[in-house]
Amino acid sequence: MKTSHYTPATLAELIKHSCEAYASNTAVSFVNGSNAYTYRELGQSVQKTSELMSFNGIGSADKVIILSENMPNWAVAFFATTAYGRVVVPVLPDCSANEVNNIVKHSEARAAFVSTKQMQKLSDESKAQLELIVDLNSLQPVKVSRQAANADVSVPAPEDLAAILYTSGTSGNAKGVMLSHRNLCHNLLIAPEVHNAVPEDIWLSFLPMAHTYELSLALLFPINSGSRVYYLEKAPTPSVIINAIKQVKPTLICSVPLIIEKIYRKSVMPKVKSSAVLRTLFKLTPKLAHVIVGKRLLKTFGGKLKVFAIGGAKLDREVEAFLHKAGFPYAIGYGLTETAPLICAAPVGRTKVGTTGWVLSGEQLRLEDKDPNTGIGELCVTGPNVMMGYYKDPERTAETFTGDGWFRTKDLATIDADGRVSIVGRIGNMIVGASGENIYPEEIEMVVNNLDGVEESIVKSEHGRLVALVKMNDEVLKARGLDALQADEQLQADMLKSINSQVNKASQLCAISFVAAAFEKTATRKIRRFKY
């Protein structure tokens, strides 16, 4: 198979090269084949859409919102903006109307591509500010500036601002991350260290394209490789994703831990426990049993999967241990929006349970304020992937960098003798125990989440006591004649005993409380901890 080693310096170079080199290949489409673009057609639509913006006065350095679910036209709007010197402002489709309008105002956007479903989120104030609004489903304008003069565009340079991505992460304090063409294109240089993509590869994209993880690794990377990307026409529920997988048989999927963890707990393990044959195999020949179940799992993902990339949050150790023993083709990575995003990764076949791989080419890592006893310190990074700063926020930008210019990730980590990085937890999440011990709630939550019937949890400190908020599986509670708001003292006591037998003395829980609803999450399915 022909491989692509082209590494563009800008997004303009990326789209120009791909549309010429892979002209007849299909670039993007919905799962059912509709709204398909070959690379030639994609290039033509990008140019036509850029001309629409120029005709309506939207030129170089102007900010352009994209507010939409994933779809082929998202790629058109993105490249029509960035390849001509404009600045794209992708907005997550699950943002509230208030968040959307704050972003429109703060970014000083002059144009917006908005899907039909999302159009209602634009306030009258936002509509008045935006001089051009385009329905992304049809690429037809719904508002134009009648007095606009034709605007000039430019060929972007590597150091030019390409995108502003607004993220609140799990802290709740929204900020606009400024990424240059160089930042985003650096991922195209290092991504082949995880997988050397080829034109024959097929991506299934279901994480939000407005998030830098999906944007960089499931749009820019496949487009640069001449591959094909499929999008869902419906909301990405488990059943919709599974049906799509059966149809397109992807070779690559970018995912977050929550998805594979749910499949493991709700599909894999129940089948193992309900099968006398598999139970016996796991007791007598666990190695063979893992291989058998691994092959079944691979078949569930279409049978042609080369890479199931996992990022965006920490993967549960028990789940990863299963994937490792089952020979499932998973790769794991770590990064942040501020690093565009990749910092570390381990490709298929080179993963190690509990670690997130090695630092990638061109980047450097170090641990700040490292504890000499535990080896844990704040992970800091420097390299061409590190953001330009936070938009209109020099104070926060300054706070985020060390005195010598390294980016502070605010993640606590260790680095072993082989250079593998292990993320322990977030600085803001760490709890200081009564005797001064550092307690990492994420580590306790992994134990809690592996109990039968638990869907997710948060561990926090209340008046100096460690407590867990737990979302139980509704079916488990129903079987016990309970709902989520009813206490079951025996169940809670059994859970506490099991958890505390698996954690150190400082990390022992004092209480468990059930919650009725799933916890609110970010685009990469991390719980918004500040809400709780």
C-alpha positions in Angstrom: 0.0 0.0 0.0 1.1 3.5 -0.7 2.0 5.5 2.4 2.0 9.2 3.0 5.0 10.8 4.6 4.1 14.4 3.6 4.3 16.8 6.5 2.9 20.2 5.7 3.9 23.4 7.5 0.4 24.9 7.3 -3.2 23.8 6.9 -3.2 25.5 3.5 -0.4 23.2 2.4 -2.2 20.2 3.8 -5.4 20.6 1.9 -3.7 21.6 -1.3 -1.4 18.6 -1.3 -4.1 16.1 -0.4 -6.6 17.3 -2.9 -4.0 17.0 -5.7 -2.3 13.7 -4.5 -5.5 11.8 -3.7 -7.9 13.6 -6.1 -10.1 10.6 -6.9 -10.2 9.1 -3.4 -13.3 9.6 -1.3 -12.3 12.0 1.5 -15.4 12.4 3.7 -19.0 11.1 3.8 -21.8 10.0 6.0 -22.0 6.3 6.9 -24.7 5.7 4.4 -22.5 7.3 1.6 -24.5 10.6 1.4 -22.8 14.0 1.3 -19.6 12.4 0.0 -16.7 14.4 -1.3 -13.7 13.1 -3.3 -10.6 15.0 -2.5 -10.9 16.9 -5.7 -14.5 17.8 -4.8 -13.5 18.7 -1.3 -10.9 21.1 -2.6 -13.4 22.7 -5.0 -16.0 23.1 -2.2 -13.4 24.6 0.1 -12.4 27.2 -2.5 -16.0 28.0 -3.3 -16.9 28.4 0.4 -13.9 30.7 0.9 -15.0 32.8 -2.0 -18.5 33.1 -0.3 -16.8 34.4 2.8 -14.6 36.8 0.9 -17.6 38.2 -1.1 -19.3 38.9 2.2 -16.3 40.8 3.7 -14.8 37.9 5.8 -11.0 37.9 5.1 -7.6 37.3 6.6 -7.4 37.0 10.5 -11.2 37.2 10.8 -12.7 34.8 13.4 -15.2 32.2 12.0 -17.3 30.1 14.3 -18.2 26.4 13.5 -21.1 25.2 15.6 -22.3 21.8 14.4 -22.5 18.1 14.9 -20.0 16.0 12.9 -20.6 16.1 9.2 -18.6 16.2 5.9 -19.4 19.9 5.5 -17.6 20.6 8.8 -14.4 19.8 7.0 -15.3 22.1 4.2 -15.9 25.0 6.6 -12.8 24.3 8.6 -10.4 24.4 5.6 -12.3 27.2 3.8 -11.5 29.2 7.0 -7.9 28.2 7.9 -6.4 27.6 4.5 -7.0 31.3 3.6 -5.6 33.0 6.6 -8.8 33.2 8.6 -9.1 31.9 12.2 -11.5 29.1 13.0 -13.4 29.0 16.3 -14.9 25.4 16.7 -17.6 25.2 19.3 -18.7 21.9 20.9 -22.3 21.0 19.9 -23.3 20.2 23.5 -22.5 23.8 24.6 -25.5 25.6 26.1 -26.9 28.7 24.3 -25.3 30.9 27.0 -21.9 29.3 26.4 -22.2 29.6 22.6 -23.1 33.3 22.8 -20.3 34.0 25.3 -17.8 32.4 22.8 -19.2 34.4 19.9 -18.8 37.6 21.9 -15.4 36.9 23.4 -13.9 35.6 20.1 -15.1 38.7 18.2 -16.3 36.4 15.5 -17.6 38.0 12.3 -18.9 34.8 10.6 -20.4 31.5 11.6 -21.2 28.1 10.1 -24.0 26.6 12.1 -25.9 23.4 11.5 -29.7 23.5 11.3 -30.0 21.8 14.7 -27.7 24.3 16.4 -29.1 27.5 14.8 -31.5 28.1 17.7 -28.6 28.6 20.1 -27.6 31.9 18.5 -29.1 34.9 20.4 -30.3 38.0 18.8 -27.1 39.7 20.1 -24.9 37.1 18.4 -26.9 37.3 15.1 -26.4 41.1 15.2 -22.6 40.7 15.7 -22.2 38.1 13.0 -22.0 39.6 9.5 -22.3 36.2 7.7 -24.2 33.1 9.0 -24.1 30.0 6.8 -26.3 26.9 7.3 -23.7 24.2 7.4 -26.0 21.5 6.2 -26.5 23.2 2.9 -23.6 25.6 2.8 -26.1 28.3 2.0 -26.0 31.7 3.7 -29.0 32.6 6.0 -27.6 36.1 6.8 -25.3 38.3 4.7 -23.9 41.8 5.2 -25.4 43.8 2.4 -22.8 46.5 2.7 -19.7 44.3 2.9 -16.9 44.8 0.5 -14.8 42.0 -0.9 -12.2 40.9 1.6 -8.7 39.8 0.9 -7.3 36.5 2.0 -3.7 35.4 2.6 -1.4 32.4 2.5 -0.9 31.6 6.2 2.6 31.1 7.7 3.4 28.3 10.2 3.5 30.7 13.1 0.1 32.3 12.2 -2.9 31.8 14.5 -5.1 29.0 12.9 -7.7 28.2 15.6 -9.1 29.3 19.0 -10.5 26.3 20.9 -12.6 27.2 24.0 -12.3 24.6 26.7 -13.5 24.5 30.3 -12.0 21.1 30.9 -13.1 19.9 34.3 -12.4 23.1 36.1 -15.3 25.2 34.7 -13.2 28.2 33.9 -13.5 28.6 30.1 -10.5 29.8 28.1 -9.7 30.2 24.5 -6.6 28.2 23.5 -4.8 29.7 20.6 -3.2 27.1 18.2 -1.0 28.0 15.3 -0.6 26.2 12.0 2.7 24.9 13.3 1.0 23.5 16.5 -1.6 21.6 14.5 0.7 20.4 11.7 3.2 19.1 14.3 0.7 16.3 15.0 0.9 15.2 11.4 4.7 14.7 11.9 4.3 12.6 15.1 1.0 10.8 14.5 2.8 8.1 12.2 4.7 7.1 15.3 1.4 5.7 16.5 0.1 4.5 13.1 1.5 4.9 9.6 -1.8 5.8 8.0 -2.4 4.9 4.3 -5.1 5.9 1.7 -6.9 2.6 2.1 -7.5 3.3 5.8 -11.1 4.0 7.0 -11.9 6.2 10.0 -15.2 6.3 11.8 -15.5 9.7 13.5 -18.0 10.1 16.4 -16.2 12.3 19.0 -16.8 16.0 18.5 -14.7 17.5 15.7 -14.6 20.7 17.7 -12.3 19.0 20.2 -8.6 19.0 19.4 -8.3 15.2 19.9 -10.8 14.4 17.1 -9.8 17.4 15.0 -6.2 16.6 14.9 -6.3 12.8 14.8 -9.6 12.0 13.0 -9.7 14.9 10.5 -6.3 16.4 9.8 -4.4 13.1 10.1 -6.6 11.0 7.7 -7.0 13.9 5.3 -3.2 14.2 5.2 -3.0 10.5 4.5 -5.6 10.4 1.7 -7.8 8.2 3.8 -11.6 8.2 4.1 -13.6 9.5 7.1 -17.2 8.4 7.8 -19.6 10.5 10.0 -22.7 9.5 11.8 -26.0 11.1 10.8 -27.5 10.5 14.3 -26.4 11.2 17.8 -23.5 8.8 18.7 -25.4 6.4 21.0 -23.8 2.9 21.5 -26.4 1.3 19.2 -25.8 3.9 16.4 -22.0 3.5 16.7 -22.2 -0.3 16.6 -24.5 -0.2 13.5 -22.1 2.2 11.8 -19.2 -0.1 12.6 -21.0 -3.0 11.0 -21.5 -0.9 7.8 -18.1 0.7 7.3 -15.8 -1.8 9.0 -13.3 0.9 10.1 -9.6 0.3 10.3 -9.1 3.2 12.8 -11.3 4.7 15.6 -10.4 7.5 18.0 -12.2 6.9 21.3 -12.2 7.8 25.0 -11.9 5.4 27.9 -15.5 5.6 28.9 -16.7 3.9 25.7 -14.4 0.8 25.9 -14.9 0.7 29.7 -18.7 0.5 29.2 -18.4 -2.2 26.5 -16.1 -4.2 28.8 -18.5 -3.9 31.8 -21.9 -4.2 30.0 -21.1 -6.5 27.2 -17.8 -8.5 27.6 -17.9 -9.4 31.3 -21.7 -10.3 31.4 -21.1 -12.7 28.5 -18.1 -14.3 30.2 -20.0 -14.7 33.5 -23.1 -16.2 31.7 -21.1 -18.7 29.7 -20.1 -21.9 31.6 -17.6 -22.7 28.8 -15.9 -19.3 29.1 -15.9 -19.3 32.9 -14.1 -22.7 32.8 -11.6 -21.5 30.1 -10.7 -18.5 32.2 -10.0 -20.7 35.2 -8.1 -23.4 33.3 -6.5 -21.6 30.4 -6.8 -17.9 30.9 -4.4 -17.0 28.1 -6.5 -18.9 25.5 -9.8 -17.5 27.0 -8.5 -13.9 26.6 -7.6 -14.6 23.0 -11.0 -16.1 22.2 -12.9 -13.2 23.8 -10.5 -10.7 22.2 -11.3 -12.1 18.8 -15.0 -11.8 19.5 -14.5 -8.2 20.6 -12.6 -7.4 17.4 -15.4 -8.9 15.3 -17.8 -6.5 17.2 -15.7 -3.7 15.8 -16.0 -4.8 12.2 -13.1 -7.3 12.1 -10.7 -4.9 10.2 -9.7 -2.7 13.1 -5.9 -1.8 13.0 -6.0 0.8 15.7 -8.4 1.7 18.5 -6.8 4.9 19.8 -7.7 5.7 23.4 -7.1 9.2 24.8 -8.8 12.2 26.5 -8.8 10.6 30.0 -7.2 7.9 32.0 -8.0 4.3 31.1 -9.1 2.0 33.9 -6.3 -0.5 34.7 -8.5 -3.6 34.9 -10.0 -2.8 31.4 -6.6 -2.1 30.0 -5.2 -5.3 31.4 -8.0 -7.2 29.7 -7.4 -5.5 26.3 -3.6 -6.2 26.7 -4.1 -9.9 27.4 -6.8 -10.2 24.7 -4.5 -8.9 22.0 -7.0 -6.1 21.2 -5.3 -3.5 18.9 -5.4 -0.5 21.1 -3.0 2.4 21.2 -3.0 4.9 24.0 -2.0 8.5 24.1 -2.0 11.6 26.3 -2.2 15.3 25.6 -4.2 18.5 26.1 -6.0 21.1 24.0 -3.1 23.4 24.8 -0.6 21.0 23.2 -2.7 20.4 20.0 -3.0 17.7 21.6 -0.4 14.9 21.5 2.4 14.7 24.0 2.9 11.0 24.7 1.7 7.8 23.0 2.3 4.1 22.8 1.4 2.3 19.5 -0.4 -1.0 19.2 1.8 -3.8 20.6 3.9 -1.5 22.7 1.5 -0.5 25.4 2.1 -1.2 29.1 -0.8 -1.3 31.5 -1.1 1.9 33.5 1.2 4.0 31.4 0.5 6.4 28.5 3.6 5.8 26.4 6.7 7.9 25.6 7.1 11.5 24.7 6.8 12.0 20.9 9.4 13.4 18.5 10.4 17.1 18.8 8.9 17.5 22.3 10.6 17.4 25.7 9.2 16.5 29.1 10.2 17.1 32.7 8.7 16.8 36.2 8.5 20.0 38.2 8.5 19.9 42.0 9.1 16.2 42.0 8.6 14.3 45.3 11.9 12.4 46.0 10.0 9.6 47.7 7.3 8.9 45.1 8.8 10.3 42.0 5.6 12.2 41.3 5.8 15.7 39.9 3.9 18.1 37.7 4.4 17.2 34.0 5.8 20.1 32.0 6.4 20.1 28.2 8.1 22.2 25.6 8.0 21.8 21.8 6.3 22.9 18.6 3.0 21.5 19.8 2.6 24.0 22.7 0.0 26.7 22.2 0.5 30.4 21.5 -1.4 31.3 24.7 -5.0 32.0 25.9 -6.9 34.5 23.8 -7.1 37.9 25.3 -5.8 36.5 28.7 -2.1 37.3 29.2 -2.3 36.8 33.0 -3.5 33.3 32.7 -1.1 32.6 29.9 1.8 33.7 32.1 0.7 31.6 35.0 0.6 28.5 32.7 4.2 28.7 31.8 7.3 28.2 33.9 9.9 31.0 34.1 11.9 29.3 31.3 8.9 28.9 29.0 7.8 25.3 29.6 4.0 24.6 29.6 2.6 23.4 32.9 0.1 20.6 32.2 -1.3 20.6 35.8 -1.1 16.8 35.6 0.8 14.8 38.2 2.9 12.0 36.7 5.9 9.7 37.0 8.4 8.8 34.3 10.0 5.3 34.6 13.5 4.2 33.6 12.3 3.4 30.1 10.9 6.9 29.7 7.2 5.7 29.9 4.9 8.3 31.4 2.2 7.4 33.9 -0.4 10.0 34.8 -1.4 9.9 38.5 -4.0 12.7 38.6 -4.7 16.4 38.3 -3.1 18.9 40.7 -6.5 20.5 41.3 -8.1 17.1 42.2 -5.4 16.0 44.7 -6.6 15.8 48.3 -4.2 16.3 51.2 -4.9 13.8 54.0 -5.1 14.5 57.7 -1.4 13.5 58.1 -0.3 15.4 55.0 -0.5 12.5 52.6 -1.2 13.2 49.0 -4.4 11.3 48.0 -5.3 10.9 44.3 -9.1 10.5 43.9 -8.7 9.1 40.4 -6.9 6.0 41.8 -9.7 5.3 44.3 -12.4 5.9 41.6 -10.8 3.1 39.5 -11.4 0.7 42.3 -15.0 1.9 42.9 -15.8 1.8 39.2 -14.8 -1.9 39.0 -17.4 -3.0 41.5 -20.4 -4.8 40.1 -23.2 -2.5 39.3 -21.2 0.8 39.5 -21.3 3.0 36.4 -19.2 5.9 37.5 -18.1 7.7 40.6 -16.4 10.8 42.1 -14.3 10.7 45.3 -14.1 14.0 47.3 -13.3 15.3 50.7 -16.1 16.5 52.9 -15.1 17.9 56.3 -11.8 16.0 56.3 -13.5 12.7 55.4 -13.2 10.8 52.0 -16.6 10.1 50.5 -17.7 8.6 47.1 -20.6 9.8 45.0 -21.7 6.7 43.0 -23.9 6.3 40.0 -25.2 2.8 40.1 -26.6 0.8 37.2 -30.4 1.3 37.2 -31.0 -2.4 36.5 -28.9 -3.4 39.5 -30.9 -1.1 41.8 -34.2 -2.3 40.3 -33.2 -5.9 41.0 -32.8 -4.9 44.7 -36.1 -3.0 44.7 -34.4 0.4 45.0 -34.0 3.6 43.2 -30.9 5.8 43.2 -32.0 8.0 46.0 -32.8 5.1 48.4 -30.1 4.0 50.8 -29.2 0.3 51.1 -27.0 0.1 54.2 -25.9 -3.5 53.5 -25.0 -2.7 49.9 -23.1 0.4 50.9 -21.3 -1.4 53.7 -20.3 -4.3 51.4 -19.0 -1.8 48.8 -17.0 0.2 51.5 -15.4 -3.0 52.7 -14.4 -4.1 49.2 -13.0 -0.7 48.3 -11.1 -0.1 51.5 -9.5 -3.6 51.2 -7.9 -2.5 47.9 -6.6 1.0 48.8 -4.0 2.3 51.2 -4.9 3.5 54.7 -4.9 7.2 53.7 -7.2 6.5 50.8 -9.9 4.7 52.7 -13.5 5.9 52.2 -15.7 6.9 55.1 -19.0 6.9 53.2 -20.8 6.2 49.9 -23.7 8.1 48.5 -25.8 7.1 45.5 -26.7 9.7 42.9 -29.7 9.6 40.6 -28.3 11.0 37.3 -25.1 10.5 35.3 -22.4 13.0 36.1 -22.1 16.0 33.7 -19.1 15.5 31.4 -16.7 17.2 29.0 -16.4 16.4 25.3 -13.9 13.7 26.0 -16.3 12.2 28.6 -14.4 13.4 31.7 -16.6 14.3 34.6 -16.9 18.0 35.3 -15.7 17.6 38.9 -16.1 21.3 39.8 -19.9 20.8 39.5 -19.8 18.4 42.4 
